[in-house]
Amino acid sequence: MSEYNAYSVYYDLLWGDKQEDVPFYLDMARETGSPVCELACGTGRVVLPLARAGFEVTGIDMSQAMLDKLQAKLDREPREVQARVALRCADMRDYRFSQKFNLVFCAFNSFLHLLTTEDQLACLASVREYLADDGRLALNVFAPLYDRLANKNETLVRTEPDPETGRDLVVTNITQRDPANQTMDAFQCVDRIGDDGVVRRYPARFTLCWIHNREMHLLLRLAGYEVAAVYGGYDRKPYDYVSGVQLFVARKA
């Protein structure tokens, strides 16, 4: 839990303006209608556009720090938008809702924080309990690109403008991969220059797994779903591996 609370400190600096997947989830919500549930909703990058577009949306996340940031944003929204959003600090592996959702989705590789087959199946089983009979489940997981995974240890450093101050922001990613277990341990930190000229470092550590295409098909089948579509991009182009995107849409079998 603490690693995701630490990540919340700078999550919006790195990903707050990520928008390429938002139209896809908006279109999915238009197809299914409300209510909608986002698993691992973080600081509301997708929840808020959905609520602004008129959908009733519930967001769950294990990190209360992430949800606190989302609540602070929500407090600045019009009352009608606030009324459409419900937040729950919960574990997506075993949470139970009394209501049914027409759309449940997990964006931006968040499903990959579930590191074992048991955890993945537990999450899918939990979702099946509160997914409407004709509802849809959408999962985004990156495609494991073999040339990238071949680098067992990888260090990437990049500099980009701080979206709040315009000063340089240095982002360091150190990744150690365990091919035998299909997991990667990531250390990430952001070095940020404050108004006083002092550089402050914000570190976080987390672990992700990777799931191959046929493995994801099998997980969904074992959990009682049938795959309706697999896309290789948010424009709904067919899955082709090389895009690095796996976007699964499933329904109850």
C-alpha beads as a LAMMPS data file, in Angstrom:
LAMMPS data file: protein, C-alpha beads

253 atoms
252 bonds

1 atom types
1 bond types

-500.0 500.0 xlo xhi
-500.0 500.0 ylo yhi
-500.0 500.0 zlo zhi

Masses

1 110.0

Atoms # bond

1 1 1 0.000 0.000 0.000
2 1 1 2.715 2.498 0.975
3 1 1 4.347 2.322 -2.449
4 1 1 1.161 3.554 -4.134
5 1 1 0.690 6.287 -1.563
6 1 1 4.237 7.448 -2.373
7 1 1 3.453 7.295 -6.086
8 1 1 0.451 9.570 -5.536
9 1 1 2.765 12.473 -4.656
10 1 1 3.854 12.939 -8.263
11 1 1 1.437 10.762 -10.284
12 1 1 -0.375 13.748 -11.798
13 1 1 2.904 15.406 -12.774
14 1 1 3.727 12.433 -15.012
15 1 1 0.353 11.189 -16.141
16 1 1 -2.265 13.823 -15.356
17 1 1 -2.428 14.974 -18.968
18 1 1 -2.559 11.476 -20.504
19 1 1 -5.649 11.592 -22.699
20 1 1 -5.295 9.093 -25.549
21 1 1 -7.379 6.394 -23.857
22 1 1 -10.129 8.636 -22.459
23 1 1 -12.247 8.768 -25.681
24 1 1 -12.248 4.957 -25.774
25 1 1 -13.746 4.675 -22.273
26 1 1 -16.210 7.455 -23.023
27 1 1 -17.357 5.564 -26.122
28 1 1 -17.641 2.339 -24.118
29 1 1 -19.781 4.142 -21.537
30 1 1 -22.014 5.540 -24.279
31 1 1 -22.517 2.019 -25.601
32 1 1 -23.342 0.491 -22.214
33 1 1 -24.819 3.394 -20.269
34 1 1 -24.505 4.094 -16.538
35 1 1 -23.520 3.064 -13.976
36 1 1 -19.795 2.639 -14.638
37 1 1 -17.027 1.388 -12.338
38 1 1 -13.291 2.019 -12.715
39 1 1 -10.887 -0.316 -10.926
40 1 1 -7.688 1.317 -9.631
41 1 1 -9.026 4.746 -10.525
42 1 1 -6.061 6.638 -9.055
43 1 1 -6.428 10.409 -9.021
44 1 1 -9.366 10.483 -11.422
45 1 1 -7.741 10.840 -14.812
46 1 1 -10.647 8.917 -16.416
47 1 1 -13.305 9.141 -13.682
48 1 1 -13.672 12.908 -14.007
49 1 1 -14.182 13.037 -17.814
50 1 1 -16.821 10.311 -17.478
51 1 1 -18.668 12.207 -14.749
52 1 1 -18.464 15.465 -16.688
53 1 1 -19.994 13.661 -19.667
54 1 1 -23.010 12.710 -17.561
55 1 1 -22.204 9.156 -16.455
56 1 1 -22.633 7.803 -12.947
57 1 1 -19.225 6.421 -12.045
58 1 1 -17.772 4.650 -9.036
59 1 1 -14.012 4.572 -8.585
60 1 1 -12.173 2.134 -6.360
61 1 1 -8.523 2.210 -5.412
62 1 1 -6.340 0.661 -2.696
63 1 1 -4.526 3.952 -2.080
64 1 1 -6.363 6.423 0.096
65 1 1 -3.750 9.030 -0.864
66 1 1 -4.717 8.657 -4.527
67 1 1 -8.404 8.948 -3.660
68 1 1 -7.750 12.029 -1.507
69 1 1 -6.234 13.752 -4.532
70 1 1 -9.222 12.735 -6.623
71 1 1 -11.620 14.004 -3.952
72 1 1 -9.811 17.369 -3.886
73 1 1 -10.336 17.654 -7.649
74 1 1 -13.937 16.552 -7.334
75 1 1 -14.585 19.247 -4.713
76 1 1 -13.802 21.849 -7.373
77 1 1 -16.311 20.409 -9.854
78 1 1 -19.938 21.578 -10.233
79 1 1 -22.408 19.944 -7.857
80 1 1 -24.011 17.885 -10.597
81 1 1 -20.639 16.328 -11.465
82 1 1 -19.854 15.653 -7.800
83 1 1 -23.213 13.910 -7.409
84 1 1 -22.347 11.404 -10.155
85 1 1 -19.163 10.117 -8.477
86 1 1 -18.724 7.626 -5.641
87 1 1 -15.291 6.658 -4.319
88 1 1 -14.281 3.537 -2.409
89 1 1 -10.928 2.681 -0.844
90 1 1 -10.932 -1.019 -1.629
91 1 1 -9.002 -3.988 -2.946
92 1 1 -10.267 -4.922 -6.407
93 1 1 -9.512 -8.593 -5.687
94 1 1 -12.294 -9.043 -3.180
95 1 1 -14.581 -6.012 -3.090
96 1 1 -18.328 -6.583 -3.350
97 1 1 -20.945 -4.084 -4.496
98 1 1 -24.668 -4.404 -3.941
99 1 1 -25.370 -2.663 -7.253
100 1 1 -24.686 -3.858 -10.799
101 1 1 -22.535 -1.952 -13.305
102 1 1 -23.030 -1.835 -17.058
103 1 1 -19.337 -1.159 -17.597
104 1 1 -16.359 -2.085 -15.439
105 1 1 -12.890 -1.165 -16.660
106 1 1 -9.283 -1.142 -15.518
107 1 1 -7.166 1.357 -17.457
108 1 1 -3.487 2.030 -18.043
109 1 1 -2.038 -1.395 -17.103
110 1 1 -3.383 -1.256 -13.540
111 1 1 -4.551 -4.881 -13.727
112 1 1 -0.850 -5.802 -13.896
113 1 1 -0.380 -4.826 -10.255
114 1 1 -2.017 -8.199 -9.566
115 1 1 1.076 -10.368 -9.589
116 1 1 -0.250 -13.910 -9.323
117 1 1 -2.751 -15.982 -11.254
118 1 1 -4.722 -16.389 -8.022
119 1 1 -4.988 -12.618 -7.538
120 1 1 -5.953 -12.049 -11.174
121 1 1 -8.683 -14.696 -11.066
122 1 1 -9.925 -13.369 -7.723
123 1 1 -10.325 -9.896 -9.211
124 1 1 -12.129 -11.201 -12.295
125 1 1 -14.439 -13.318 -10.126
126 1 1 -15.213 -10.349 -7.893
127 1 1 -16.022 -8.150 -10.892
128 1 1 -18.301 -10.817 -12.344
129 1 1 -20.487 -10.539 -9.245
130 1 1 -21.255 -6.865 -9.837
131 1 1 -21.118 -6.732 -13.631
132 1 1 -24.588 -6.576 -15.167
133 1 1 -25.603 -9.664 -17.125
134 1 1 -25.304 -7.766 -20.421
135 1 1 -22.465 -5.520 -19.178
136 1 1 -18.927 -5.197 -20.450
137 1 1 -15.513 -5.529 -18.827
138 1 1 -12.593 -3.646 -20.422
139 1 1 -8.981 -4.365 -19.451
140 1 1 -5.877 -2.624 -20.761
141 1 1 -2.561 -4.475 -20.322
142 1 1 0.620 -3.761 -22.239
143 1 1 1.747 -6.293 -24.829
144 1 1 4.999 -7.938 -23.677
145 1 1 7.441 -6.898 -26.413
146 1 1 10.192 -9.504 -26.454
147 1 1 13.048 -7.179 -27.411
148 1 1 12.172 -4.920 -24.450
149 1 1 11.784 -7.779 -21.988
150 1 1 15.172 -9.157 -23.039
151 1 1 16.755 -6.274 -21.118
152 1 1 16.740 -7.741 -17.632
153 1 1 17.994 -4.503 -16.090
154 1 1 17.134 -1.132 -17.575
155 1 1 17.715 2.447 -16.512
156 1 1 15.987 5.320 -18.255
157 1 1 16.408 8.991 -17.403
158 1 1 14.440 11.724 -19.088
159 1 1 13.939 15.436 -18.621
160 1 1 10.640 17.140 -19.305
161 1 1 8.955 20.412 -18.368
162 1 1 7.248 20.491 -14.992
163 1 1 3.569 21.089 -15.924
164 1 1 3.084 23.304 -12.887
165 1 1 6.251 25.424 -12.925
166 1 1 7.752 25.005 -16.400
167 1 1 11.122 24.162 -14.877
168 1 1 12.971 20.979 -15.769
169 1 1 11.677 17.798 -14.178
170 1 1 14.018 14.784 -14.116
171 1 1 12.363 11.369 -14.117
172 1 1 14.454 8.263 -13.404
173 1 1 13.157 4.733 -13.976
174 1 1 15.218 1.717 -12.872
175 1 1 13.630 -1.603 -13.817
176 1 1 14.700 -5.113 -12.885
177 1 1 12.853 -7.906 -14.690
178 1 1 12.340 -11.473 -13.545
179 1 1 11.464 -13.444 -16.713
180 1 1 10.852 -16.676 -14.802
181 1 1 8.002 -15.079 -12.848
182 1 1 6.978 -12.529 -15.489
183 1 1 7.409 -9.646 -13.058
184 1 1 9.292 -6.371 -13.052
185 1 1 10.369 -4.354 -10.027
186 1 1 10.395 -0.660 -10.777
187 1 1 12.061 2.131 -8.851
188 1 1 10.900 5.525 -10.044
189 1 1 11.782 8.949 -8.771
190 1 1 11.124 12.516 -9.771
191 1 1 13.610 15.316 -9.072
192 1 1 11.781 18.613 -8.941
193 1 1 13.069 22.153 -8.490
194 1 1 11.029 24.146 -5.970
195 1 1 10.350 27.859 -5.892
196 1 1 13.245 28.173 -3.430
197 1 1 15.659 26.592 -5.929
198 1 1 16.025 23.401 -3.887
199 1 1 15.826 20.092 -5.744
200 1 1 13.493 17.646 -3.993
201 1 1 13.352 13.947 -4.789
202 1 1 10.104 11.992 -4.744
203 1 1 10.740 8.220 -4.910
204 1 1 8.403 5.252 -5.257
205 1 1 8.735 1.506 -5.826
206 1 1 6.190 -0.884 -7.271
207 1 1 5.983 -4.238 -9.022
208 1 1 4.140 -5.181 -12.194
209 1 1 3.679 -8.464 -13.984
210 1 1 3.160 -9.034 -17.681
211 1 1 0.472 -11.160 -19.314
212 1 1 0.707 -12.614 -22.798
213 1 1 -2.254 -12.489 -25.140
214 1 1 -3.235 -16.148 -24.912
215 1 1 -2.794 -16.080 -21.134
216 1 1 -5.285 -13.222 -20.880
217 1 1 -7.767 -15.127 -23.028
218 1 1 -7.409 -18.117 -20.707
219 1 1 -7.770 -16.050 -17.519
220 1 1 -11.004 -14.540 -18.785
221 1 1 -12.367 -17.909 -19.855
222 1 1 -11.538 -19.506 -16.493
223 1 1 -13.259 -16.631 -14.697
224 1 1 -16.498 -17.082 -16.649
225 1 1 -16.160 -14.534 -19.434
226 1 1 -16.062 -14.628 -23.194
227 1 1 -13.876 -12.232 -25.125
228 1 1 -15.907 -9.893 -27.307
229 1 1 -12.923 -8.043 -28.837
230 1 1 -9.188 -7.541 -28.523
231 1 1 -7.801 -4.242 -29.772
232 1 1 -4.276 -3.108 -30.403
233 1 1 -5.049 0.556 -29.807
234 1 1 -7.646 2.945 -28.450
235 1 1 -8.857 3.560 -31.997
236 1 1 -10.066 -0.080 -31.923
237 1 1 -7.623 -1.289 -34.507
238 1 1 -7.117 -5.083 -34.378
239 1 1 -4.533 -6.426 -31.958
240 1 1 -1.217 -6.858 -33.780
241 1 1 1.347 -7.176 -30.932
242 1 1 3.696 -4.537 -32.366
243 1 1 1.626 -1.644 -31.016
244 1 1 2.467 -2.698 -27.466
245 1 1 -1.212 -2.420 -26.456
246 1 1 -3.636 -5.173 -25.492
247 1 1 -7.166 -3.929 -24.904
248 1 1 -9.620 -6.689 -23.998
249 1 1 -13.401 -6.266 -23.985
250 1 1 -15.282 -9.174 -22.392
251 1 1 -18.770 -10.137 -21.287
252 1 1 -20.199 -12.820 -19.072
253 1 1 -20.202 -16.226 -20.732

Bonds

1 1 1 2
2 1 2 3
3 1 3 4
4 1 4 5
5 1 5 6
6 1 6 7
7 1 7 8
8 1 8 9
9 1 9 10
10 1 10 11
11 1 11 12
12 1 12 13
13 1 13 14
14 1 14 15
15 1 15 16
16 1 16 17
17 1 17 18
18 1 18 19
19 1 19 20
20 1 20 21
21 1 21 22
22 1 22 23
23 1 23 24
24 1 24 25
25 1 25 26
26 1 26 27
27 1 27 28
28 1 28 29
29 1 29 30
30 1 30 31
31 1 31 32
32 1 32 33
33 1 33 34
34 1 34 35
35 1 35 36
36 1 36 37
37 1 37 38
38 1 38 39
39 1 39 40
40 1 40 41
41 1 41 42
42 1 42 43
43 1 43 44
44 1 44 45
45 1 45 46
46 1 46 47
47 1 47 48
48 1 48 49
49 1 49 50
50 1 50 51
51 1 51 52
52 1 52 53
53 1 53 54
54 1 54 55
55 1 55 56
56 1 56 57
57 1 57 58
58 1 58 59
59 1 59 60
60 1 60 61
61 1 61 62
62 1 62 63
63 1 63 64
64 1 64 65
65 1 65 66
66 1 66 67
67 1 67 68
68 1 68 69
69 1 69 70
70 1 70 71
71 1 71 72
72 1 72 73
73 1 73 74
74 1 74 75
75 1 75 76
76 1 76 77
77 1 77 78
78 1 78 79
79 1 79 80
80 1 80 81
81 1 81 82
82 1 82 83
83 1 83 84
84 1 84 85
85 1 85 86
86 1 86 87
87 1 87 88
88 1 88 89
89 1 89 90
90 1 90 91
91 1 91 92
92 1 92 93
93 1 93 94
94 1 94 95
95 1 95 96
96 1 96 97
97 1 97 98
98 1 98 99
99 1 99 100
100 1 100 101
101 1 101 102
102 1 102 103
103 1 103 104
104 1 104 105
105 1 105 106
106 1 106 107
107 1 107 108
108 1 108 109
109 1 109 110
110 1 110 111
111 1 111 112
112 1 112 113
113 1 113 114
114 1 114 115
115 1 115 116
116 1 116 117
117 1 117 118
118 1 118 119
119 1 119 120
120 1 120 121
121 1 121 122
122 1 122 123
123 1 123 124
124 1 124 125
125 1 125 126
126 1 126 127
127 1 127 128
128 1 128 129
129 1 129 130
130 1 130 131
131 1 131 132
132 1 132 133
133 1 133 134
134 1 134 135
135 1 135 136
136 1 136 137
137 1 137 138
138 1 138 139
139 1 139 140
140 1 140 141
141 1 141 142
142 1 142 143
143 1 143 144
144 1 144 145
145 1 145 146
146 1 146 147
147 1 147 148
148 1 148 149
149 1 149 150
150 1 150 151
151 1 151 152
152 1 152 153
153 1 153 154
154 1 154 155
155 1 155 156
156 1 156 157
157 1 157 158
158 1 158 159
159 1 159 160
160 1 160 161
161 1 161 162
162 1 162 163
163 1 163 164
164 1 164 165
165 1 165 166
166 1 166 167
167 1 167 168
168 1 168 169
169 1 169 170
170 1 170 171
171 1 171 172
172 1 172 173
173 1 173 174
174 1 174 175
175 1 175 176
176 1 176 177
177 1 177 178
178 1 178 179
179 1 179 180
180 1 180 181
181 1 181 182
182 1 182 183
183 1 183 184
184 1 184 185
185 1 185 186
186 1 186 187
187 1 187 188
188 1 188 189
189 1 189 190
190 1 190 191
191 1 191 192
192 1 192 193
193 1 193 194
194 1 194 195
195 1 195 196
196 1 196 197
197 1 197 198
198 1 198 199
199 1 199 200
200 1 200 201
201 1 201 202
202 1 202 203
203 1 203 204
204 1 204 205
205 1 205 206
206 1 206 207
207 1 207 208
208 1 208 209
209 1 209 210
210 1 210 211
211 1 211 212
212 1 212 213
213 1 213 214
214 1 214 215
215 1 215 216
216 1 216 217
217 1 217 218
218 1 218 219
219 1 219 220
220 1 220 221
221 1 221 222
222 1 222 223
223 1 223 224
224 1 224 225
225 1 225 226
226 1 226 227
227 1 227 228
228 1 228 229
229 1 229 230
230 1 230 231
231 1 231 232
232 1 232 233
233 1 233 234
234 1 234 235
235 1 235 236
236 1 236 237
237 1 237 238
238 1 238 239
239 1 239 240
240 1 240 241
241 1 241 242
242 1 242 243
243 1 243 244
244 1 244 245
245 1 245 246
246 1 246 247
247 1 247 248
248 1 248 249
249 1 249 250
250 1 250 251
251 1 251 252
252 1 252 253
